[in-house]
């Protein structure tokens, strides 16, 4: 079991609502319990998946568009991250996370 932070940004366009809704549904399905979601585009939850497999399942199990949407999955327990989409500054992300 791992503790995850998932943060994301969806490109605003005519399919935004469908992509967003399907992504949130997938987050709730993959979380062991109800995820914490009191801030925008940010979830905290437990899962039996790895960071890479969670990122892949969120991508393939929803309408997330990796050509324009961004997702960062952080396994805070194991200090592992996974990303999908056009991350502009991956080295900065890695530097600030420390892994």
Number of C-alpha atoms within 10 A of each C-alpha: 12 16 19 26 18 23 17 18 16 20 15 10 7 8 12 15 12 12 17 20 13 15 22 14 13 18 21 14 14 19 19 13 11 14 18 12 12 9 8 9 14 17 21 20 20 18 16 13 17 20 26 17 13 22 21 15 16 24 19 14 16 19 18 25 17 15 10 14 21 19 23 19 25 26 24 15 10 13 14 17 21 17 20 21 18 13 14 9 8 10 11 10 14 12 9 8 13 9 11
